Amino acid sequence: MSGLLALLDDVAGIAKVAAASVDDVVAAAGKAGAKTAGVIIDDAAVTPKYVQGFAPARELPIIWRIARGSVFNKIILLLPVALLLANFAPWLITPLLMLGGSYLCFEGAEKIFHVLFPHGSHVIEEDMKNRDPGHLEEQKVKGAIKTDFILSAEIMTIALAAIEAPNLWMQAATLAVVGIGVTVAVYGSVALIVKMDDVGLFLANNAPTPVGRGMGRGLVKAMPGVMKTLSIVGTAAMLWVGGSIVIHGMEVLGFGWLQHQIYDLAKVIAYSAPEGWTAAVKWLSKATMDGVLGLAWGLVLIPVATRIISPLLNKKAIH
């Protein structure tokens, strides 16, 4: 009997240690997740544009597919790579992040270039001519998951830097919690945004009061503008995040002149702001300069990507 009681006491002790570990993981995940708030907002702003132009019935399935791809990106691909790099090759993290930032700059700049100088995509034109929305959806989902990979890499790297974990397993558990939590937050928000017009239509037709029906009609009328605004914000976010990654990476690699100039100029602009607005103006000034430089870098990359890299990849695919 005494042996059984001793065993139960040991089990209780192990349970307490496990509960404390869970608490530590949750606390560390909350702290690390807060550090990634800026990139999370960017991710949520970028995603809704990938469901524009599709039938309402396809919106949630598309978001679900992108969310599954995002979890795969974070947990299966990025988490083990982040841990390996952080513990065995930390010097590789900055160049890889700069490569991802350059891709975001290219994507954002290409979208602006397309608006200013409209040009058709042969693949999309062929899909529309053949009335193949399935293939077009497949391309959109792949593009969204590819962009999510870059943003997820930034989220996981920022989270990893903020984790004060005593061992590798605690780091892995915390990163997993952050990755899943961020995915739920981002794509849950996106699902609510893209279905808000359906909610408005339901209220307009079924609300029991005139106020409710009026709110429904207001939502239906407002959502096209909201979606357009989110598309613009998403493009700006790509340039801002991509530009800031590249500029910060240059500083880490020993070329900090540009980062210091941006920081000093942002401080000068902030000093002229009204009292109480200094921090906000400083942040906005720096973000704007990061975005402008991200756009410039992206425009430089457009001919490199379209005339050199893309033909080489297509040639390799053919062979």
C-alpha positions as CSV (number, residue, x, y, z in Angstrom):
1,M,0.0,0.0,0.0
2,S,2.8,2.4,0.9
3,G,4.4,1.6,-2.5
4,L,1.2,2.5,-4.3
5,L,0.9,5.7,-2.4
6,A,4.5,6.6,-3.3
7,L,3.8,5.9,-6.9
8,L,0.7,8.1,-6.9
9,D,2.8,10.8,-5.2
10,D,5.4,10.6,-8.0
11,V,2.7,10.7,-10.6
12,A,1.2,13.8,-9.0
13,G,4.7,15.4,-8.9
14,I,5.2,14.7,-12.6
15,A,1.7,16.1,-13.4
16,K,2.6,19.3,-11.5
17,V,5.8,19.7,-13.5
18,A,4.0,19.0,-16.7
19,A,1.3,21.6,-15.8
20,A,4.0,24.1,-15.0
21,S,5.7,23.4,-18.4
22,V,2.4,24.0,-20.1
23,D,2.0,27.3,-18.3
24,D,5.5,28.3,-19.3
25,V,4.8,27.4,-22.9
26,V,1.6,29.4,-23.0
27,A,3.2,32.4,-21.3
28,A,6.2,32.3,-23.7
29,A,3.9,31.9,-26.7
30,G,1.8,34.9,-25.6
31,K,4.9,37.1,-25.2
32,A,6.4,35.9,-28.5
33,G,3.1,36.2,-30.3
34,A,2.8,39.9,-29.2
35,K,6.1,40.6,-30.8
36,T,4.8,39.4,-34.2
37,A,1.7,41.6,-34.2
38,G,2.8,43.8,-37.0
39,V,3.4,40.9,-39.4
40,I,0.1,39.3,-38.3
41,I,-1.8,42.4,-39.4
42,D,0.1,42.4,-42.7
43,D,-0.8,38.7,-43.2
44,A,-4.5,39.4,-42.5
45,A,-4.5,42.3,-44.9
46,V,-2.8,40.4,-47.7
47,T,-5.0,37.3,-47.7
48,P,-8.5,38.6,-48.7
49,K,-7.4,39.6,-52.1
50,Y,-6.9,35.9,-53.0
51,V,-10.6,35.2,-52.9
52,Q,-11.7,38.2,-54.9
53,G,-13.5,37.3,-58.1
54,F,-14.7,33.8,-57.0
55,A,-18.2,32.7,-56.3
56,P,-19.3,33.2,-52.6
57,A,-19.6,29.5,-52.2
58,R,-15.9,29.0,-52.9
59,E,-14.6,31.7,-50.5
60,L,-14.5,29.7,-47.3
61,P,-13.1,26.5,-49.0
62,I,-10.3,28.7,-50.5
63,I,-9.5,30.3,-47.1
64,W,-9.5,26.8,-45.5
65,R,-7.1,25.5,-48.1
66,I,-4.8,28.5,-47.6
67,A,-5.0,28.1,-43.8
68,R,-4.0,24.4,-44.0
69,G,-1.1,25.4,-46.2
70,S,-0.1,28.0,-43.6
71,V,-0.1,25.4,-40.8
72,F,2.0,23.1,-43.0
73,N,4.4,26.1,-43.7
74,K,4.8,26.9,-40.0
75,I,4.8,23.6,-38.3
76,I,6.2,21.1,-40.8
77,L,8.6,23.3,-42.8
78,L,9.6,26.3,-40.9
79,L,9.6,25.2,-37.2
80,P,12.3,22.5,-37.6
81,V,14.3,24.7,-40.0
82,A,14.1,27.6,-37.6
83,L,15.3,25.5,-34.6
84,L,18.1,24.0,-36.6
85,L,19.3,27.3,-37.9
86,A,19.0,29.0,-34.6
87,N,21.0,26.3,-32.8
88,F,23.5,25.3,-35.5
89,A,23.8,27.9,-38.3
90,P,22.4,31.3,-37.0
91,W,24.5,33.2,-39.5
92,L,22.2,31.8,-42.3
93,I,19.0,33.3,-40.9
94,T,19.6,36.9,-42.0
95,P,20.4,36.1,-45.7
96,L,17.4,33.8,-45.9
97,L,15.1,36.4,-44.4
98,M,16.5,39.0,-46.8
99,L,15.7,36.6,-49.7
100,G,12.1,36.3,-48.5
101,G,11.9,40.1,-48.0
102,S,13.1,40.6,-51.5
103,Y,10.3,38.3,-52.8
104,L,7.7,40.4,-50.9
105,C,9.1,43.6,-52.4
106,F,8.9,42.0,-55.9
107,E,5.3,40.9,-55.4
108,G,4.2,44.3,-54.1
109,A,6.0,46.2,-56.8
110,E,4.7,43.9,-59.5
111,K,1.1,44.5,-58.5
112,I,1.7,48.3,-58.6
113,F,3.4,48.0,-62.0
114,H,0.5,46.0,-63.3
115,V,-2.0,48.7,-62.2
116,L,0.1,51.5,-63.8
117,F,0.9,49.4,-66.9
118,P,-1.8,46.8,-67.3
119,H,-0.5,43.5,-68.8
120,G,-2.3,40.2,-69.0
121,S,-1.0,36.9,-67.6
122,H,-1.0,34.3,-70.4
123,V,-1.9,31.6,-67.9
124,I,-4.8,33.5,-66.5
125,E,-6.1,34.6,-69.9
126,E,-5.9,31.0,-71.1
127,D,-7.8,29.8,-68.0
128,M,-10.5,32.5,-68.5
129,K,-10.8,31.7,-72.2
130,N,-11.3,28.0,-71.5
131,R,-13.6,28.9,-68.6
132,D,-11.5,26.9,-66.1
133,P,-12.1,28.5,-62.7
134,G,-10.7,25.4,-61.0
135,H,-7.3,25.9,-62.4
136,L,-7.4,29.6,-61.6
137,E,-8.4,28.8,-58.0
138,E,-5.5,26.4,-57.8
139,Q,-3.1,29.1,-59.0
140,K,-4.5,31.6,-56.5
141,V,-4.2,29.2,-53.6
142,K,-0.6,28.3,-54.5
143,G,0.3,32.0,-54.8
144,A,-1.3,32.7,-51.4
145,I,0.5,29.8,-49.7
146,K,3.8,31.0,-51.3
147,T,3.3,34.5,-49.9
148,D,2.2,33.1,-46.5
149,F,5.5,31.1,-46.4
150,I,7.5,34.3,-46.5
151,L,5.3,36.1,-43.9
152,S,5.2,32.9,-41.7
153,A,9.0,32.7,-41.8
154,E,9.2,36.3,-40.5
155,I,6.6,35.5,-37.8
156,M,8.4,32.3,-36.7
157,T,11.8,34.1,-36.7
158,I,10.6,37.0,-34.6
159,A,8.8,34.6,-32.2
160,L,12.0,32.5,-31.9
161,A,14.1,35.6,-31.0
162,A,11.6,36.5,-28.3
163,I,11.5,33.1,-26.7
164,E,13.5,32.7,-23.5
165,A,13.2,28.9,-23.3
166,P,15.7,26.7,-21.3
167,N,15.9,24.0,-23.9
168,L,15.1,23.0,-27.5
169,W,11.9,21.2,-26.7
170,M,10.4,24.2,-24.9
171,Q,11.4,26.3,-27.9
172,A,9.7,23.9,-30.3
173,A,6.5,23.7,-28.2
174,T,6.3,27.5,-27.9
175,L,6.9,28.0,-31.6
176,A,4.2,25.4,-32.4
177,V,1.7,27.2,-30.1
178,V,2.6,30.6,-31.7
179,G,2.3,29.1,-35.3
180,I,-1.1,27.6,-34.7
181,G,-2.5,30.5,-32.7
182,V,-1.4,33.0,-35.4
183,T,-2.9,30.9,-38.2
184,V,-6.3,30.7,-36.4
185,A,-6.2,34.5,-35.6
186,V,-5.3,35.5,-39.2
187,Y,-7.5,33.2,-41.2
188,G,-10.4,33.4,-38.8
189,S,-10.3,37.1,-39.2
190,V,-10.1,36.8,-43.0
191,A,-13.1,34.4,-43.1
192,L,-15.1,36.9,-41.1
193,I,-14.1,39.8,-43.4
194,V,-14.9,38.0,-46.7
195,K,-18.2,36.7,-45.5
196,M,-19.3,40.0,-44.0
197,D,-21.3,40.9,-47.1
198,D,-23.3,37.6,-46.8
199,V,-24.0,38.5,-43.1
200,G,-25.2,41.9,-44.3
201,L,-27.4,40.3,-46.9
202,F,-28.9,38.0,-44.3
203,L,-29.6,40.9,-42.0
204,A,-31.1,43.0,-44.8
205,N,-33.6,40.3,-45.6
206,N,-34.3,38.8,-42.2
207,A,-33.5,41.3,-39.4
208,P,-36.7,41.8,-37.3
209,T,-36.2,45.6,-36.9
210,P,-35.7,48.4,-39.4
211,V,-32.4,49.3,-37.7
212,G,-31.1,45.8,-38.2
213,R,-32.1,45.7,-41.9
214,G,-30.5,49.1,-42.4
215,M,-27.2,47.8,-40.9
216,G,-27.4,44.8,-43.2
217,R,-27.8,47.1,-46.3
218,G,-25.0,49.2,-45.0
219,L,-22.7,46.2,-44.7
220,V,-23.5,45.0,-48.3
221,K,-22.8,48.5,-49.7
222,A,-19.6,49.0,-47.7
223,M,-17.9,45.6,-48.3
224,P,-16.7,46.2,-51.9
225,G,-14.9,49.4,-50.7
226,V,-13.5,47.5,-47.7
227,M,-12.2,44.7,-49.9
228,K,-10.6,47.2,-52.2
229,T,-9.0,49.0,-49.3
230,L,-7.7,45.8,-47.8
231,S,-6.1,44.9,-51.2
232,I,-4.3,48.3,-51.2
233,V,-3.3,47.8,-47.5
234,G,-2.1,44.3,-48.3
235,T,0.1,45.5,-51.2
236,A,1.5,48.3,-49.0
237,A,2.1,45.8,-46.2
238,M,4.2,43.6,-48.6
239,L,6.4,46.5,-49.5
240,W,6.7,47.7,-45.9
241,V,7.5,44.3,-44.4
242,G,9.8,43.3,-47.3
243,G,11.6,46.6,-47.3
244,S,12.1,46.6,-43.5
245,I,13.5,43.0,-43.7
246,V,16.0,43.8,-46.4
247,I,17.1,47.1,-44.7
248,H,17.4,45.5,-41.3
249,G,19.3,42.5,-42.8
250,M,21.8,44.9,-44.4
251,E,22.4,46.4,-40.9
252,V,23.0,43.0,-39.4
253,L,25.4,42.1,-42.2
254,G,27.4,45.3,-41.5
255,F,25.9,47.7,-43.9
256,G,23.9,49.8,-41.5
257,W,24.2,53.2,-43.1
258,L,20.8,53.1,-44.8
259,Q,19.0,51.9,-41.6
260,H,20.6,54.7,-39.5
261,Q,19.7,57.3,-42.1
262,I,16.1,56.2,-42.1
263,Y,16.0,56.1,-38.3
264,D,17.5,59.6,-37.9
265,L,15.2,61.1,-40.5
266,A,12.2,59.5,-38.8
267,K,13.3,61.1,-35.5
268,V,13.6,64.5,-37.2
269,I,10.1,64.2,-38.7
270,A,8.7,63.1,-35.3
271,Y,10.1,66.1,-33.5
272,S,7.9,68.4,-35.6
273,A,4.7,66.4,-34.6
274,P,2.2,67.7,-32.1
275,E,2.7,66.6,-28.5
276,G,1.5,63.1,-27.9
277,W,1.9,62.1,-31.5
278,T,5.7,61.8,-31.6
279,A,5.9,58.0,-31.4
280,A,3.1,57.4,-33.9
281,V,4.7,59.8,-36.4
282,K,8.1,58.3,-35.9
283,W,6.8,54.8,-36.6
284,L,4.7,55.9,-39.6
285,S,7.7,57.8,-41.1
286,K,10.0,54.9,-40.8
287,A,7.3,52.5,-42.2
288,T,6.7,54.8,-45.1
289,M,10.5,55.0,-45.9
290,D,10.8,51.2,-45.6
291,G,7.9,50.8,-48.0
292,V,9.2,53.3,-50.6
293,L,12.6,51.6,-50.6
294,G,10.9,48.2,-50.7
295,L,9.0,49.4,-53.8
296,A,12.2,50.7,-55.4
297,W,14.0,47.3,-54.7
298,G,11.0,45.4,-56.0
299,L,11.0,47.4,-59.3
300,V,14.6,46.6,-59.7
301,L,13.8,42.9,-59.2
302,I,10.9,42.8,-61.8
303,P,13.1,42.5,-64.9
304,V,15.5,40.1,-63.0
305,A,12.6,37.8,-62.0
306,T,10.6,38.0,-65.3
307,R,13.5,38.0,-67.8
308,I,16.2,35.9,-66.1
309,I,14.9,33.7,-63.2
310,S,11.4,32.8,-64.7
311,P,12.8,31.7,-68.1
312,L,15.5,29.6,-66.4
313,L,12.9,27.9,-64.2
314,N,10.6,27.3,-67.2
315,K,13.5,25.9,-69.2
316,K,14.4,23.6,-66.3
317,A,10.8,22.5,-65.9
318,I,10.6,21.7,-69.7
319,H,13.7,19.5,-69.5
